[in-house]
Amino acid sequence: MTIRPGIPARPRRRTQQERRDTTREALLDATIDCLAQSGFASLTLARVSERAGLTVGAHLHHFKTRTALVAAAMERLAERRLGEVRNLDAEHLAPGDLLDIMWDLHSGDLYHAALDLWAAARTDPELRNQLVLIEKQINDEIAAIIGRLPAAYAEHPEFADTVKVALATIRGLAMRDCLHPERDRDAEWQQCRQSW
């Protein structure tokens, strides 16, 4: 192809798949934003579509139900958060560092959105099934990190049980944010962390 001087080359047209992927990404990002700001109860297809700059029809082309959309968004969020963890140099982590990483994973608005989803899943079997899969993925990633810790820690007979108790404690402390957002959550965490 010859390009004449002074005439810019036409940009390459995106493929249909690239356009689909871009639309899907916009919907998932908008869903995560809506969940973080307003929670699950206020999440509507119309609100997500508007935030993504799309029509509801375009939205429904990708996700037929709110549950399917939310499950995909949470999977994307889990993947994003766990991506940071996968690349850690676990061989040089102390057990306390692992606990702090788990604490960070269960902090902030996005985790509170996940709590909303857990509560909704109690009476929504489809959502519950999706969230169980995502929770398993998160737990498997944490287990993989534990497996990469120095043998002195990972092979200790009580270590796996301690991590399970720590994870339950972390989730419980994070749930308290719903009722007591003004408290010093990090100070509470440090107090609990000292017991391990």
CNS distance restraints for C-alpha pairs under 8 A (distance, minus, plus):
assign (resid   3 and name CA) (resid   7 and name CA) 7.06 0.50 0.50
assign (resid   3 and name CA) (resid   8 and name CA) 7.72 0.50 0.50
assign (resid   3 and name CA) (resid   9 and name CA) 6.80 0.50 0.50
assign (resid  14 and name CA) (resid  18 and name CA) 5.89 0.50 0.50
assign (resid  14 and name CA) (resid  19 and name CA) 6.49 0.50 0.50
assign (resid  15 and name CA) (resid  19 and name CA) 6.37 0.50 0.50
assign (resid  16 and name CA) (resid  20 and name CA) 6.17 0.50 0.50
assign (resid  17 and name CA) (resid  21 and name CA) 6.07 0.50 0.50
assign (resid  18 and name CA) (resid  22 and name CA) 6.14 0.50 0.50
assign (resid  19 and name CA) (resid  23 and name CA) 6.22 0.50 0.50
assign (resid  20 and name CA) (resid  24 and name CA) 6.12 0.50 0.50
assign (resid  21 and name CA) (resid  25 and name CA) 6.07 0.50 0.50
assign (resid  22 and name CA) (resid  26 and name CA) 6.20 0.50 0.50
assign (resid  23 and name CA) (resid  27 and name CA) 6.28 0.50 0.50
assign (resid  24 and name CA) (resid  28 and name CA) 6.23 0.50 0.50
assign (resid  24 and name CA) (resid  62 and name CA) 6.79 0.50 0.50
assign (resid  25 and name CA) (resid  29 and name CA) 6.08 0.50 0.50
assign (resid  26 and name CA) (resid  30 and name CA) 6.04 0.50 0.50
assign (resid  26 and name CA) (resid  52 and name CA) 5.37 0.50 0.50
assign (resid  27 and name CA) (resid  31 and name CA) 6.08 0.50 0.50
assign (resid  27 and name CA) (resid  48 and name CA) 6.72 0.50 0.50
assign (resid  27 and name CA) (resid  49 and name CA) 6.88 0.50 0.50
assign (resid  27 and name CA) (resid  52 and name CA) 5.61 0.50 0.50
assign (resid  27 and name CA) (resid  59 and name CA) 7.25 0.50 0.50
assign (resid  28 and name CA) (resid  32 and name CA) 6.25 0.50 0.50
assign (resid  28 and name CA) (resid  69 and name CA) 7.26 0.50 0.50
assign (resid  28 and name CA) (resid  72 and name CA) 7.11 0.50 0.50
assign (resid  28 and name CA) (resid  73 and name CA) 4.92 0.50 0.50
assign (resid  28 and name CA) (resid  76 and name CA) 7.57 0.50 0.50
assign (resid  29 and name CA) (resid  33 and name CA) 6.24 0.50 0.50
assign (resid  29 and name CA) (resid  52 and name CA) 7.74 0.50 0.50
assign (resid  29 and name CA) (resid  73 and name CA) 7.29 0.50 0.50
assign (resid  30 and name CA) (resid  34 and name CA) 6.11 0.50 0.50
assign (resid  30 and name CA) (resid  48 and name CA) 5.60 0.50 0.50
assign (resid  30 and name CA) (resid  49 and name CA) 7.72 0.50 0.50
assign (resid  30 and name CA) (resid  51 and name CA) 5.72 0.50 0.50
assign (resid  30 and name CA) (resid  52 and name CA) 5.42 0.50 0.50
assign (resid  31 and name CA) (resid  35 and name CA) 6.05 0.50 0.50
assign (resid  31 and name CA) (resid  43 and name CA) 7.83 0.50 0.50
assign (resid  31 and name CA) (resid  48 and name CA) 5.69 0.50 0.50
assign (resid  31 and name CA) (resid  69 and name CA) 7.63 0.50 0.50
assign (resid  31 and name CA) (resid  70 and name CA) 6.93 0.50 0.50
assign (resid  31 and name CA) (resid  73 and name CA) 6.41 0.50 0.50
assign (resid  32 and name CA) (resid  36 and name CA) 6.09 0.50 0.50
assign (resid  32 and name CA) (resid  73 and name CA) 6.17 0.50 0.50
assign (resid  32 and name CA) (resid  74 and name CA) 7.47 0.50 0.50
assign (resid  32 and name CA) (resid  77 and name CA) 7.53 0.50 0.50
assign (resid  32 and name CA) (resid 110 and name CA) 7.52 0.50 0.50
assign (resid  33 and name CA) (resid  37 and name CA) 6.15 0.50 0.50
assign (resid  34 and name CA) (resid  38 and name CA) 5.70 0.50 0.50
assign (resid  34 and name CA) (resid  39 and name CA) 6.82 0.50 0.50
assign (resid  34 and name CA) (resid  43 and name CA) 6.51 0.50 0.50
assign (resid  34 and name CA) (resid  47 and name CA) 7.88 0.50 0.50
assign (resid  34 and name CA) (resid  48 and name CA) 6.90 0.50 0.50
assign (resid  35 and name CA) (resid  39 and name CA) 4.38 0.50 0.50
assign (resid  35 and name CA) (resid  40 and name CA) 5.68 0.50 0.50
assign (resid  35 and name CA) (resid  43 and name CA) 6.67 0.50 0.50
assign (resid  35 and name CA) (resid 110 and name CA) 7.29 0.50 0.50
assign (resid  35 and name CA) (resid 113 and name CA) 5.34 0.50 0.50
assign (resid  36 and name CA) (resid 109 and name CA) 5.11 0.50 0.50
assign (resid  36 and name CA) (resid 110 and name CA) 4.99 0.50 0.50
assign (resid  36 and name CA) (resid 112 and name CA) 7.15 0.50 0.50
assign (resid  36 and name CA) (resid 113 and name CA) 5.28 0.50 0.50
assign (resid  37 and name CA) (resid 109 and name CA) 7.32 0.50 0.50
assign (resid  38 and name CA) (resid  42 and name CA) 5.88 0.50 0.50
assign (resid  38 and name CA) (resid  43 and name CA) 7.18 0.50 0.50
assign (resid  39 and name CA) (resid  43 and name CA) 6.64 0.50 0.50
assign (resid  39 and name CA) (resid 112 and name CA) 7.90 0.50 0.50
assign (resid  39 and name CA) (resid 113 and name CA) 5.39 0.50 0.50
assign (resid  39 and name CA) (resid 116 and name CA) 6.23 0.50 0.50
assign (resid  40 and name CA) (resid 113 and name CA) 6.80 0.50 0.50
assign (resid  40 and name CA) (resid 116 and name CA) 5.79 0.50 0.50
assign (resid  40 and name CA) (resid 117 and name CA) 6.21 0.50 0.50
assign (resid  40 and name CA) (resid 120 and name CA) 7.80 0.50 0.50
assign (resid  41 and name CA) (resid 116 and name CA) 7.86 0.50 0.50
assign (resid  43 and name CA) (resid  47 and name CA) 6.78 0.50 0.50
assign (resid  43 and name CA) (resid  48 and name CA) 7.27 0.50 0.50
assign (resid  44 and name CA) (resid  48 and name CA) 6.31 0.50 0.50
assign (resid  44 and name CA) (resid  66 and name CA) 7.32 0.50 0.50
assign (resid  45 and name CA) (resid  49 and name CA) 5.98 0.50 0.50
assign (resid  45 and name CA) (resid  56 and name CA) 6.70 0.50 0.50
assign (resid  45 and name CA) (resid  59 and name CA) 7.52 0.50 0.50
assign (resid  45 and name CA) (resid  66 and name CA) 6.63 0.50 0.50
assign (resid  46 and name CA) (resid  50 and name CA) 6.09 0.50 0.50
assign (resid  46 and name CA) (resid  55 and name CA) 8.00 0.50 0.50
assign (resid  46 and name CA) (resid  56 and name CA) 5.99 0.50 0.50
assign (resid  47 and name CA) (resid  51 and name CA) 6.18 0.50 0.50
assign (resid  48 and name CA) (resid  52 and name CA) 6.11 0.50 0.50
assign (resid  49 and name CA) (resid  53 and name CA) 6.06 0.50 0.50
assign (resid  49 and name CA) (resid  54 and name CA) 4.98 0.50 0.50
assign (resid  49 and name CA) (resid  55 and name CA) 5.76 0.50 0.50
assign (resid  49 and name CA) (resid  56 and name CA) 5.61 0.50 0.50
assign (resid  49 and name CA) (resid  59 and name CA) 6.27 0.50 0.50
assign (resid  50 and name CA) (resid  54 and name CA) 5.95 0.50 0.50
assign (resid  50 and name CA) (resid  55 and name CA) 7.05 0.50 0.50
assign (resid  54 and name CA) (resid  58 and name CA) 6.33 0.50 0.50
assign (resid  54 and name CA) (resid  59 and name CA) 6.89 0.50 0.50
assign (resid  55 and name CA) (resid  59 and name CA) 6.35 0.50 0.50
assign (resid  56 and name CA) (resid  60 and name CA) 6.13 0.50 0.50
assign (resid  57 and name CA) (resid  61 and name CA) 6.31 0.50 0.50
assign (resid  58 and name CA) (resid  62 and name CA) 6.96 0.50 0.50
assign (resid  59 and name CA) (resid  63 and name CA) 6.18 0.50 0.50
assign (resid  59 and name CA) (resid  64 and name CA) 7.91 0.50 0.50
assign (resid  60 and name CA) (resid  64 and name CA) 4.91 0.50 0.50
assign (resid  60 and name CA) (resid  65 and name CA) 7.49 0.50 0.50
assign (resid  63 and name CA) (resid  68 and name CA) 6.04 0.50 0.50
assign (resid  63 and name CA) (resid  69 and name CA) 5.56 0.50 0.50
assign (resid  64 and name CA) (resid  68 and name CA) 6.93 0.50 0.50
assign (resid  64 and name CA) (resid  69 and name CA) 7.81 0.50 0.50
assign (resid  65 and name CA) (resid  69 and name CA) 6.43 0.50 0.50
assign (resid  66 and name CA) (resid  70 and name CA) 6.08 0.50 0.50
assign (resid  67 and name CA) (resid  71 and name CA) 6.00 0.50 0.50
assign (resid  67 and name CA) (resid 126 and name CA) 7.19 0.50 0.50
assign (resid  67 and name CA) (resid 127 and name CA) 5.83 0.50 0.50
assign (resid  68 and name CA) (resid  72 and name CA) 6.21 0.50 0.50
assign (resid  69 and name CA) (resid  73 and name CA) 6.16 0.50 0.50
assign (resid  70 and name CA) (resid  74 and name CA) 6.07 0.50 0.50
assign (resid  71 and name CA) (resid  75 and name CA) 6.11 0.50 0.50
assign (resid  71 and name CA) (resid 127 and name CA) 7.07 0.50 0.50
assign (resid  71 and name CA) (resid 130 and name CA) 5.90 0.50 0.50
assign (resid  71 and name CA) (resid 131 and name CA) 6.90 0.50 0.50
assign (resid  72 and name CA) (resid  76 and name CA) 6.15 0.50 0.50
assign (resid  73 and name CA) (resid  77 and name CA) 6.12 0.50 0.50
assign (resid  74 and name CA) (resid  78 and name CA) 6.00 0.50 0.50
assign (resid  74 and name CA) (resid 114 and name CA) 7.79 0.50 0.50
assign (resid  74 and name CA) (resid 134 and name CA) 7.60 0.50 0.50
assign (resid  75 and name CA) (resid  79 and name CA) 6.07 0.50 0.50
assign (resid  75 and name CA) (resid 134 and name CA) 6.15 0.50 0.50
assign (resid  76 and name CA) (resid  80 and name CA) 6.13 0.50 0.50
assign (resid  77 and name CA) (resid  81 and name CA) 6.15 0.50 0.50
assign (resid  78 and name CA) (resid  82 and name CA) 5.87 0.50 0.50
assign (resid  78 and name CA) (resid 134 and name CA) 7.39 0.50 0.50
assign (resid  78 and name CA) (resid 138 and name CA) 7.07 0.50 0.50
assign (resid  79 and name CA) (resid  83 and name CA) 5.85 0.50 0.50
assign (resid  80 and name CA) (resid  84 and name CA) 7.07 0.50 0.50
assign (resid  81 and name CA) (resid  85 and name CA) 7.13 0.50 0.50
assign (resid  81 and name CA) (resid 105 and name CA) 7.07 0.50 0.50
assign (resid  82 and name CA) (resid  86 and name CA) 6.14 0.50 0.50
assign (resid  82 and name CA) (resid 138 and name CA) 7.35 0.50 0.50
assign (resid  82 and name CA) (resid 141 and name CA) 7.28 0.50 0.50
assign (resid  83 and name CA) (resid  87 and name CA) 6.92 0.50 0.50
assign (resid  84 and name CA) (resid  88 and name CA) 7.36 0.50 0.50
assign (resid  85 and name CA) (resid 101 and name CA) 7.79 0.50 0.50
assign (resid  86 and name CA) (resid 141 and name CA) 7.48 0.50 0.50
assign (resid  86 and name CA) (resid 145 and name CA) 7.30 0.50 0.50
assign (resid  89 and name CA) (resid  93 and name CA) 6.88 0.50 0.50
assign (resid  90 and name CA) (resid 145 and name CA) 6.27 0.50 0.50
assign (resid  90 and name CA) (resid 146 and name CA) 7.73 0.50 0.50
assign (resid  90 and name CA) (resid 148 and name CA) 5.45 0.50 0.50
assign (resid  90 and name CA) (resid 149 and name CA) 5.18 0.50 0.50
assign (resid  90 and name CA) (resid 150 and name CA) 7.75 0.50 0.50
assign (resid  91 and name CA) (resid 148 and name CA) 5.85 0.50 0.50
assign (resid  91 and name CA) (resid 149 and name CA) 4.82 0.50 0.50
assign (resid  91 and name CA) (resid 150 and name CA) 5.31 0.50 0.50
assign (resid  92 and name CA) (resid 149 and name CA) 7.28 0.50 0.50
assign (resid  92 and name CA) (resid 150 and name CA) 7.35 0.50 0.50
assign (resid  93 and name CA) (resid  97 and name CA) 5.89 0.50 0.50
assign (resid  93 and name CA) (resid  98 and name CA) 6.86 0.50 0.50
assign (resid  93 and name CA) (resid 149 and name CA) 6.59 0.50 0.50
assign (resid  93 and name CA) (resid 150 and name CA) 7.89 0.50 0.50
assign (resid  94 and name CA) (resid  98 and name CA) 6.77 0.50 0.50
assign (resid  94 and name CA) (resid 149 and name CA) 7.79 0.50 0.50
assign (resid  95 and name CA) (resid  99 and name CA) 6.48 0.50 0.50
assign (resid  95 and name CA) (resid 153 and name CA) 7.05 0.50 0.50
assign (resid  96 and name CA) (resid 100 and name CA) 6.31 0.50 0.50
assign (resid  96 and name CA) (resid 193 and name CA) 7.66 0.50 0.50
assign (resid  97 and name CA) (resid 101 and name CA) 6.24 0.50 0.50
assign (resid  98 and name CA) (resid 102 and name CA) 6.29 0.50 0.50
assign (resid  99 and name CA) (resid 103 and name CA) 6.20 0.50 0.50
assign (resid  99 and name CA) (resid 163 and name CA) 7.69 0.50 0.50
assign (resid  99 and name CA) (resid 166 and name CA) 7.22 0.50 0.50
assign (resid  99 and name CA) (resid 193 and name CA) 7.63 0.50 0.50
assign (resid 100 and name CA) (resid 104 and name CA) 6.20 0.50 0.50
assign (resid 101 and name CA) (resid 105 and name CA) 6.31 0.50 0.50
assign (resid 102 and name CA) (resid 106 and name CA) 6.51 0.50 0.50
assign (resid 102 and name CA) (resid 167 and name CA) 7.14 0.50 0.50
assign (resid 102 and name CA) (resid 170 and name CA) 7.63 0.50 0.50
assign (resid 103 and name CA) (resid 107 and name CA) 6.53 0.50 0.50
assign (resid 103 and name CA) (resid 170 and name CA) 6.05 0.50 0.50
assign (resid 103 and name CA) (resid 189 and name CA) 7.98 0.50 0.50
assign (resid 105 and name CA) (resid 111 and name CA) 7.72 0.50 0.50
assign (resid 106 and name CA) (resid 111 and name CA) 5.57 0.50 0.50
assign (resid 106 and name CA) (resid 170 and name CA) 7.09 0.50 0.50
assign (resid 106 and name CA) (resid 171 and name CA) 6.71 0.50 0.50
assign (resid 106 and name CA) (resid 174 and name CA) 6.57 0.50 0.50
assign (resid 107 and name CA) (resid 111 and name CA) 5.68 0.50 0.50
assign (resid 107 and name CA) (resid 112 and name CA) 7.69 0.50 0.50
assign (resid 107 and name CA) (resid 174 and name CA) 6.64 0.50 0.50
assign (resid 108 and name CA) (resid 112 and name CA) 6.54 0.50 0.50
assign (resid 109 and name CA) (resid 113 and name CA) 6.24 0.50 0.50
assign (resid 110 and name CA) (resid 114 and name CA) 6.40 0.50 0.50
assign (resid 111 and name CA) (resid 115 and name CA) 6.35 0.50 0.50
assign (resid 112 and name CA) (resid 116 and name CA) 6.44 0.50 0.50
assign (resid 112 and name CA) (resid 174 and name CA) 7.85 0.50 0.50
assign (resid 112 and name CA) (resid 175 and name CA) 7.68 0.50 0.50
assign (resid 112 and name CA) (resid 178 and name CA) 7.68 0.50 0.50
assign (resid 113 and name CA) (resid 117 and name CA) 6.46 0.50 0.50
assign (resid 114 and name CA) (resid 118 and name CA) 6.24 0.50 0.50
assign (resid 115 and name CA) (resid 119 and name CA) 6.28 0.50 0.50
assign (resid 115 and name CA) (resid 175 and name CA) 7.28 0.50 0.50
assign (resid 116 and name CA) (resid 120 and name CA) 6.28 0.50 0.50
assign (resid 117 and name CA) (resid 121 and name CA) 5.98 0.50 0.50
assign (resid 117 and name CA) (resid 127 and name CA) 7.94 0.50 0.50
assign (resid 118 and name CA) (resid 122 and name CA) 6.74 0.50 0.50
assign (resid 118 and name CA) (resid 128 and name CA) 7.42 0.50 0.50
assign (resid 118 and name CA) (resid 131 and name CA) 7.55 0.50 0.50
assign (resid 120 and name CA) (resid 124 and name CA) 6.32 0.50 0.50
assign (resid 120 and name CA) (resid 127 and name CA) 7.77 0.50 0.50
assign (resid 121 and name CA) (resid 125 and name CA) 6.38 0.50 0.50
assign (resid 121 and name CA) (resid 126 and name CA) 7.76 0.50 0.50
assign (resid 121 and name CA) (resid 127 and name CA) 5.30 0.50 0.50
assign (resid 121 and name CA) (resid 128 and name CA) 4.47 0.50 0.50
assign (resid 121 and name CA) (resid 131 and name CA) 7.78 0.50 0.50
assign (resid 122 and name CA) (resid 128 and name CA) 6.80 0.50 0.50
assign (resid 124 and name CA) (resid 128 and name CA) 6.10 0.50 0.50
assign (resid 125 and name CA) (resid 129 and name CA) 6.06 0.50 0.50
assign (resid 126 and name CA) (resid 130 and name CA) 6.50 0.50 0.50
assign (resid 127 and name CA) (resid 131 and name CA) 6.17 0.50 0.50
assign (resid 128 and name CA) (resid 132 and name CA) 6.05 0.50 0.50
assign (resid 129 and name CA) (resid 133 and name CA) 6.58 0.50 0.50
assign (resid 130 and name CA) (resid 134 and name CA) 6.55 0.50 0.50
assign (resid 131 and name CA) (resid 135 and name CA) 6.00 0.50 0.50
assign (resid 132 and name CA) (resid 136 and name CA) 6.15 0.50 0.50
assign (resid 133 and name CA) (resid 137 and name CA) 6.33 0.50 0.50
assign (resid 134 and name CA) (resid 138 and name CA) 6.33 0.50 0.50
assign (resid 135 and name CA) (resid 139 and name CA) 6.12 0.50 0.50
assign (resid 136 and name CA) (resid 140 and name CA) 5.94 0.50 0.50
assign (resid 137 and name CA) (resid 141 and name CA) 6.26 0.50 0.50
assign (resid 138 and name CA) (resid 142 and name CA) 6.33 0.50 0.50
assign (resid 139 and name CA) (resid 143 and name CA) 6.12 0.50 0.50
assign (resid 140 and name CA) (resid 144 and name CA) 6.13 0.50 0.50
assign (resid 141 and name CA) (resid 145 and name CA) 6.35 0.50 0.50
assign (resid 142 and name CA) (resid 146 and name CA) 6.26 0.50 0.50
assign (resid 143 and name CA) (resid 147 and name CA) 6.15 0.50 0.50
assign (resid 144 and name CA) (resid 148 and name CA) 6.52 0.50 0.50
assign (resid 145 and name CA) (resid 149 and name CA) 6.61 0.50 0.50
assign (resid 146 and name CA) (resid 154 and name CA) 6.03 0.50 0.50
assign (resid 147 and name CA) (resid 154 and name CA) 6.13 0.50 0.50
assign (resid 148 and name CA) (resid 154 and name CA) 7.71 0.50 0.50
assign (resid 149 and name CA) (resid 153 and name CA) 6.54 0.50 0.50
assign (resid 149 and name CA) (resid 154 and name CA) 5.74 0.50 0.50
assign (resid 150 and name CA) (resid 154 and name CA) 6.29 0.50 0.50
assign (resid 151 and name CA) (resid 155 and name CA) 5.35 0.50 0.50
assign (resid 151 and name CA) (resid 156 and name CA) 7.82 0.50 0.50
assign (resid 152 and name CA) (resid 156 and name CA) 6.32 0.50 0.50
assign (resid 153 and name CA) (resid 159 and name CA) 6.72 0.50 0.50
assign (resid 154 and name CA) (resid 159 and name CA) 6.35 0.50 0.50
assign (resid 154 and name CA) (resid 160 and name CA) 7.45 0.50 0.50
assign (resid 155 and name CA) (resid 159 and name CA) 7.25 0.50 0.50
assign (resid 158 and name CA) (resid 162 and name CA) 6.10 0.50 0.50
assign (resid 159 and name CA) (resid 163 and name CA) 6.27 0.50 0.50
assign (resid 160 and name CA) (resid 164 and name CA) 6.40 0.50 0.50
assign (resid 161 and name CA) (resid 165 and name CA) 6.29 0.50 0.50
assign (resid 162 and name CA) (resid 166 and name CA) 6.02 0.50 0.50
assign (resid 162 and name CA) (resid 196 and name CA) 7.52 0.50 0.50
assign (resid 163 and name CA) (resid 167 and name CA) 6.03 0.50 0.50
assign (resid 164 and name CA) (resid 168 and name CA) 6.28 0.50 0.50
assign (resid 165 and name CA) (resid 169 and name CA) 6.13 0.50 0.50
assign (resid 166 and name CA) (resid 170 and name CA) 6.03 0.50 0.50
assign (resid 167 and name CA) (resid 171 and name CA) 6.19 0.50 0.50
assign (resid 168 and name CA) (resid 172 and name CA) 6.13 0.50 0.50
assign (resid 169 and name CA) (resid 173 and name CA) 6.11 0.50 0.50
assign (resid 170 and name CA) (resid 174 and name CA) 6.13 0.50 0.50
assign (resid 170 and name CA) (resid 189 and name CA) 7.63 0.50 0.50
assign (resid 171 and name CA) (resid 175 and name CA) 6.19 0.50 0.50
assign (resid 172 and name CA) (resid 176 and name CA) 6.56 0.50 0.50
assign (resid 173 and name CA) (resid 177 and name CA) 7.17 0.50 0.50
assign (resid 173 and name CA) (resid 185 and name CA) 7.55 0.50 0.50
assign (resid 173 and name CA) (resid 188 and name CA) 7.94 0.50 0.50
assign (resid 173 and name CA) (resid 189 and name CA) 7.57 0.50 0.50
assign (resid 174 and name CA) (resid 178 and name CA) 7.92 0.50 0.50
assign (resid 175 and name CA) (resid 179 and name CA) 7.92 0.50 0.50
assign (resid 176 and name CA) (resid 180 and name CA) 5.89 0.50 0.50
assign (resid 176 and name CA) (resid 181 and name CA) 7.60 0.50 0.50
assign (resid 177 and name CA) (resid 181 and name CA) 4.59 0.50 0.50
assign (resid 177 and name CA) (resid 182 and name CA) 7.94 0.50 0.50
assign (resid 177 and name CA) (resid 183 and name CA) 7.86 0.50 0.50
assign (resid 177 and name CA) (resid 185 and name CA) 7.76 0.50 0.50
assign (resid 184 and name CA) (resid 188 and name CA) 6.54 0.50 0.50
assign (resid 185 and name CA) (resid 189 and name CA) 6.20 0.50 0.50
assign (resid 186 and name CA) (resid 190 and name CA) 6.17 0.50 0.50
assign (resid 187 and name CA) (resid 191 and name CA) 6.25 0.50 0.50
assign (resid 188 and name CA) (resid 192 and name CA) 6.35 0.50 0.50
assign (resid 189 and name CA) (resid 193 and name CA) 5.91 0.50 0.50
assign (resid 190 and name CA) (resid 194 and name CA) 6.27 0.50 0.50
assign (resid 191 and name CA) (resid 195 and name CA) 7.38 0.50 0.50
assign (resid 192 and name CA) (resid 196 and name CA) 7.69 0.50 0.50
